[in-house]
């Protein structure tokens, strides 16, 4: 089975989360293709989708919102999982967070099985406008890396197990 792992990121933190997801899918014996959401032009040939977005002001990255619009309904017969990355505190690890409106729309439009929120990363090494935001957040004590790689990887292993169980079920007479 081939899984598309697509993502939208500005500072790179969500892209790294998507890499961790793809690594776990591959370790489970699946083929995972990792692409920025803006680079995806066709979804034929993929058996499943994991779509992730950085959160900015409680909204999804523009590239991911465009992805959802382009491919709405195209995954109705294939499993889809969504993730968001962004809280700059421990709230994502404290318990489930409700999806932001863009993620909620994607749950319906793709449609997706589930959505999870992971902590985000905002460090003063960021460049451009994001770097300015990071410096301000650092002054307020809110910058840092709040991602939890073991949690992300455990979630990706659950996704892989679900995909693999469906494949085995489809092979049965």
C-alpha positions in Angstrom: 0.0 0.0 0.0 1.2 3.5 -0.9 0.4 6.3 1.6 0.7 9.9 0.7 2.0 12.0 3.7 1.4 15.6 2.7 2.0 18.7 4.9 2.0 22.4 5.1 4.7 24.2 7.1 6.4 27.6 7.2 9.1 27.1 9.8 9.8 23.4 9.1 8.5 21.9 12.4 5.4 20.4 10.8 7.5 19.0 8.0 9.6 17.2 10.5 6.5 15.7 12.1 5.4 14.5 8.7 8.9 12.9 8.2 8.5 11.0 11.6 5.1 9.8 10.4 6.5 8.6 7.0 9.4 6.9 8.8 7.0 4.9 11.0 4.7 4.0 8.0 7.8 2.7 6.2 9.0 0.8 9.3 5.6 -1.0 9.2 6.2 -2.1 5.7 4.1 0.5 3.9 5.3 2.7 1.0 5.1 6.3 2.2 5.6 9.3 -0.2 6.4 12.5 1.7 5.5 15.7 -0.1 4.6 19.3 0.7 0.9 19.8 0.1 1.6 22.5 -2.5 3.6 20.0 -4.6 0.8 17.4 -4.8 -0.8 17.6 -8.3 -2.6 14.2 -8.4 -3.8 11.7 -5.8 -4.3 8.7 -8.0 -2.1 5.8 -7.0 -2.3 6.5 -3.3 -4.2 4.0 -1.1 -4.3 6.3 2.0 -3.5 9.8 3.1 -2.0 11.4 6.1 -2.4 15.2 5.9 -0.8 17.6 8.4 -0.8 21.3 8.8 0.9 23.9 11.0 -1.4 26.1 12.9 -1.2 29.8 12.6 -3.6 32.0 14.5 -5.8 28.9 14.9 -6.0 28.3 11.2 -4.4 25.8 8.9 -1.5 26.5 6.5 -2.8 28.0 3.2 -1.1 25.2 1.2 -3.1 22.5 3.1 -6.4 24.4 2.8 -5.8 24.5 -1.0 -5.0 20.8 -1.0 -8.3 20.0 0.8 -10.2 22.2 -1.8 -8.4 20.5 -4.8 -9.0 17.0 -3.6 -12.3 17.2 -1.7 -14.2 14.0 -2.1 -11.3 12.2 -3.9 -10.5 10.1 -0.8 -14.1 8.9 -0.1 -13.0 5.3 -0.7 -9.6 5.5 0.9 -8.6 6.1 4.6 -7.5 9.6 5.6 -6.0 10.9 8.8 -5.3 14.5 9.7 -3.0 16.2 12.1 -2.3 19.7 13.3 0.9 21.0 14.8 1.0 24.2 16.7 0.1 24.8 20.3 3.2 26.4 21.9 2.6 24.8 25.3 1.9 21.4 26.7 -1.8 21.4 25.9 -1.6 19.0 23.0 -0.1 16.3 25.3 -2.5 17.0 28.2 -5.5 15.6 26.3 -7.4 15.7 23.0 -7.9 19.2 21.5 -10.8 19.9 19.2 -9.9 20.5 15.5 -9.7 24.1 14.4 -12.3 25.1 11.8 -10.1 24.3 8.8 -9.3 20.8 10.1 -13.0 20.3 10.9 -13.9 21.2 7.3 -11.2 18.7 6.1 -12.7 16.0 8.2 -15.9 16.4 6.2 -14.5 17.2 2.8 -11.9 14.5 2.3 -13.5 12.7 4.4 -11.1 11.8 7.2 -11.3 9.2 9.9 -9.7 11.2 12.6 -7.7 14.3 13.6 -5.1 14.8 16.2 -3.2 17.9 17.4 0.5 17.8 18.3 2.5 20.5 20.0 4.4 22.9 17.7 7.8 24.4 17.4 8.6 28.1 17.4 12.2 29.0 17.9 14.2 32.2 17.6 16.2 30.6 14.7 13.1 31.1 12.4 13.7 33.5 9.6 11.5 36.2 8.1 8.2 37.2 9.7 8.2 34.0 11.6 11.5 34.9 13.2 10.0 38.2 14.4 7.1 36.4 15.9 9.4 33.9 17.5 11.5 36.6 19.1 8.3 38.3 20.5 7.1 34.9 21.8 10.5 34.2 23.4 10.3 37.5 25.3 6.9 36.4 26.5 8.2 32.9 27.5 6.2 31.1 24.8 8.8 30.1 22.2 10.3 26.6 22.1 9.8 23.1 20.8 6.7 21.6 22.2 6.6 18.6 19.8 6.6 15.1 21.3 8.3 12.7 18.9 7.4 9.5 20.8 3.7 10.6 20.8 3.8 11.4 17.1 5.5 8.1 16.3 3.1 6.1 18.4 0.1 7.7 16.6 1.8 6.9 13.2 2.2 3.3 14.2 -1.5 3.1 15.1 -2.3 4.5 11.6 0.0 2.0 10.0 -1.6 -0.9 11.9 -5.1 0.2 10.8 -4.0 0.5 7.2 -2.3 -2.9 7.3 -5.3 -4.6 8.9 -7.6 -3.3 6.1 -5.1 -4.6 3.5 -5.2 -8.1 5.1 -9.0 -7.9 5.3 -9.2 -7.0 1.6 -7.1 -10.0 0.7 -9.5 -12.5 2.3 -12.0 -14.3 0.2 
